[in-house]
């Protein structure tokens, strides 16, 4: 795994020799025999801890597939929205596969791989008893959210809720259940999967039409986007779509069929 001192040395070498040449991270990963992937552990069924304490889910499957294709071991590092890009930039992980929306601001920080591998939108999980009907009903109300989520700013500007931000989903769901907020602003994919599969949410609903559809991207360090490492990741994601691997793993993890995945698969046939 790369460390901060390597980055410092590489930067010094660039200045000293007046070249933009950089280390080949793909080769480094192969030489070390391991790829370190940042994944979610609180976003079932994309990435979560099983009762045995093991990481599982769709994105865990993808991380393992990347390692298999590279012929290396995989180390899974739990990340959250507020630290995943920082971990990648610091060299603590080699790759992000963690429900990360692709947007221009994030593209300035990390290398977003194309094609995108999934897509979701913005909605709210709320108790049915609250009686939310439209997005405007959030104005002036306490609404739980996750730190670092891309839609927090947009929803605040448009609908004026008082966002109460937490670091992780367990903290959010605890606050939601004890009445500290009237709803949880989050990705519709997670909300739909919880409502469909978890009895603890039987008295909850997703009351609004989903807004602001956002494609998800895996990410490499920004300087690697156009290097061999970034190019190979793009080839891998393309093959996931073309071969139907993403559709198959989506179904295997009990996730509802994704129109985005089907559209991408059909486009590559």
C-alpha positions in Angstrom: 0.0 0.0 0.0 1.3 3.4 -0.8 2.1 5.8 2.0 2.3 9.5 2.3 6.1 9.6 2.1 6.0 8.0 -1.3 3.8 10.8 -2.6 6.2 13.4 -1.1 9.2 11.7 -2.8 7.4 11.4 -6.1 6.4 15.0 -6.0 9.9 16.1 -5.2 11.2 14.0 -8.1 8.8 15.7 -10.5 10.1 19.1 -9.3 13.7 18.1 -9.4 13.7 16.6 -12.9 11.0 18.8 -14.5 8.9 15.9 -15.7 5.3 14.8 -15.2 6.3 11.2 -15.1 4.7 9.3 -12.3 4.8 5.8 -10.7 2.6 3.2 -12.3 0.1 2.5 -9.5 -1.3 -0.5 -11.4 2.1 -2.1 -11.5 2.6 -1.3 -7.8 -0.7 -3.0 -6.9 0.4 -6.1 -8.9 3.8 -6.1 -7.3 2.4 -5.9 -3.8 -0.2 -8.6 -4.6 -3.0 -6.6 -3.0 -5.6 -3.9 -3.9 -7.1 -1.9 -1.1 -10.7 -1.0 -1.8 -12.9 1.5 0.2 -16.4 0.1 0.5 -19.6 0.8 2.6 -20.5 -1.4 5.6 -23.8 0.3 6.3 -25.5 0.4 3.0 -27.3 -3.0 2.7 -27.4 -4.7 0.2 -24.6 -2.8 -1.6 -22.1 -3.1 1.3 -22.9 -4.3 4.8 -21.7 -6.5 7.7 -23.2 -9.9 8.0 -24.2 -11.5 11.3 -20.7 -13.1 11.2 -19.0 -9.8 10.9 -18.1 -10.3 7.3 -18.5 -7.7 4.6 -21.0 -8.6 1.9 -23.1 -7.0 -0.8 -23.1 -6.0 -4.5 -20.2 -3.6 -4.2 -18.2 -6.2 -2.2 -18.7 -8.6 -5.1 -17.4 -5.9 -7.5 -14.3 -5.3 -5.3 -13.5 -9.0 -5.3 -14.0 -9.2 -9.0 -11.5 -6.4 -9.6 -9.0 -8.2 -7.4 -9.6 -11.5 -9.3 -9.0 -9.8 -12.6 -5.8 -8.3 -11.4 -4.6 -11.6 -9.9 -4.2 -10.0 -6.4 -5.7 -10.2 -3.0 -8.3 -7.7 -1.9 -8.3 -5.7 1.4 -11.7 -4.1 2.2 -11.6 -0.9 4.1 -15.0 0.5 5.4 -15.5 4.2 4.4 -18.3 6.7 4.7 -19.3 9.6 2.5 -17.3 12.1 4.5 -14.0 10.3 4.3 -13.8 8.1 1.2 -12.3 10.7 -1.1 -9.8 11.7 1.6 -8.7 8.1 2.1 -8.1 7.8 -1.7 -6.2 11.0 -1.9 -4.1 10.1 1.1 -3.2 6.7 -0.4 -4.9 4.8 2.4 -7.0 3.0 -0.3 -6.4 2.3 -4.0 -10.0 2.3 -5.2 -13.4 3.5 -4.1 -16.5 1.4 -4.7 -18.9 2.9 -2.3 -22.2 4.3 -3.7 -20.4 7.5 -4.7 -22.4 9.9 -7.0 -20.5 11.3 -9.9 -20.5 15.1 -10.1 -18.2 17.8 -11.4 -17.0 18.9 -8.0 -15.9 15.4 -7.0 -14.1 15.1 -10.4 -11.8 17.8 -9.3 -10.6 15.6 -6.4 -10.6 12.0 -7.6 -10.6 10.1 -10.9 -14.2 9.2 -11.7 -14.2 6.1 -13.9 -16.5 5.9 -16.9 -18.8 4.3 -17.7 -20.7 4.7 -14.4 -21.6 1.5 -12.8 -24.9 2.3 -11.1 -27.4 5.1 -10.5 -29.7 6.4 -7.8 -31.7 9.5 -6.8 -32.8 11.5 -3.8 -35.7 10.8 -1.5 -36.8 10.5 2.1 -37.5 7.7 4.5 -40.2 8.8 6.9 -42.8 7.3 9.3 -46.2 7.0 7.6 -47.7 8.7 10.6 -45.9 11.9 9.8 -48.0 12.2 6.6 -45.4 13.8 4.3 -46.9 14.4 0.8 -44.6 16.7 -1.1 -41.0 18.0 -0.8 -42.2 21.4 0.5 -43.5 19.6 3.6 -39.8 19.4 4.8 -39.5 23.2 5.1 -38.5 24.2 8.6 -38.5 20.6 9.9 -35.6 18.6 11.4 -34.5 16.0 8.8 -31.7 13.5 9.3 -28.9 13.3 6.8 -25.5 11.8 6.3 -22.4 14.1 6.4 -20.9 14.5 2.9 -23.9 13.4 0.9 -24.1 15.4 -2.4 -27.8 16.1 -2.2 -27.7 17.8 1.2 -27.0 21.3 -0.2 -29.5 21.0 -3.0 -32.4 19.9 -0.9 -31.6 22.5 1.8 -31.6 25.3 -0.8 -34.8 24.1 -2.5 -37.0 23.0 0.3 -35.5 24.5 3.5 -35.3 21.6 6.0 -33.1 21.8 9.1 -30.7 19.1 8.3 -29.3 17.2 11.2 -26.2 15.4 9.8 -24.6 12.3 11.2 -21.5 10.3 10.3 -23.1 7.0 9.7 -26.4 5.2 9.0 -26.7 3.5 12.4 -26.7 7.0 14.1 -29.2 8.3 11.6 -31.6 5.4 11.9 -31.5 5.6 15.7 -32.3 9.3 15.6 -35.1 8.7 13.1 -36.7 6.0 15.2 -36.6 8.0 18.4 -38.3 10.9 16.8 -35.3 13.3 16.6 -36.2 14.0 13.0 -39.2 13.5 10.7 -37.3 11.7 8.0 -34.0 10.6 6.6 -32.8 12.3 3.4 -30.9 9.6 1.4 -30.6 7.7 -1.8 -33.8 6.1 -3.1 -32.0 2.8 -3.9 -31.2 2.2 -0.2 -34.6 3.3 1.0 -36.4 1.0 -1.5 -34.3 -2.0 -0.5 -35.0 -1.4 3.2 -38.7 -1.0 2.7 -38.8 -4.2 0.6 -36.8 -6.4 2.8 -36.6 -5.2 6.4 -39.6 -5.5 8.7 -38.3 -2.8 11.0 -39.4 -0.3 8.4 -43.0 -1.6 8.1 -44.5 1.7 9.4 -42.3 3.8 7.2 -42.6 5.0 3.6 -40.8 6.8 0.8 -43.4 9.6 0.2 -41.9 11.7 -2.5 -41.1 11.3 -6.2 -37.4 10.6 -6.5 -35.4 13.7 -7.6 -32.0 14.5 -9.0 -31.0 11.1 -10.5 -27.2 10.6 -10.1 -24.9 8.1 -11.7 -22.5 6.4 -9.4 -18.8 5.9 -10.2 -15.9 3.9 -8.9 -12.8 6.1 -8.4 -9.1 6.0 -8.6 -6.6 8.7 -7.6 -7.0 11.7 -9.9 -3.6 11.4 -11.4 -4.3 7.8 -12.3 -7.5 8.5 -14.3 -5.7 8.5 -17.7 -2.9 6.2 -16.7 -2.9 2.4 -17.2 -4.7 1.9 -13.9 -7.6 4.2 -14.7 -7.9 2.9 -18.2 -8.1 -0.7 -17.0 -10.8 0.2 -14.4 -12.8 1.7 -17.3 -12.4 -1.5 -19.3 -13.5 -3.6 -16.3 -16.7 -1.5 -15.7 -17.5 -1.7 -19.4 -17.2 -5.5 -19.3 -19.4 -5.6 -16.2 -22.2 -3.9 -18.2 -21.6 -5.7 -21.5 -21.4 -9.2 -20.0 -24.4 -8.7 -17.8 -22.3 -9.3 -14.6 -23.7 -6.2 -12.9 -27.3 -7.3 -13.7 -26.6 -10.8 -12.4 -25.0 -9.6 -9.1 -27.8 -7.0 -8.7 -30.3 -9.9 -8.7 -28.1 -12.2 -6.6 -28.1 -9.5 -3.9 -31.8 -9.2 -3.9 -32.0 -5.7 -5.4 -34.9 -4.7 -7.6 -34.1 -4.6 -11.3 -32.3 -1.4 -12.3 -33.4 0.3 -15.5 -30.0 2.0 -15.6 -28.2 -1.4 -15.6 -30.4 -2.7 -18.4 -29.9 0.4 -20.5 -26.2 0.2 -20.2 -26.2 -3.5 -21.0 -28.4 -3.1 -24.1 -26.3 -0.2 -25.3 -23.2 -2.4 -25.4 -24.7 -5.3 -27.3 
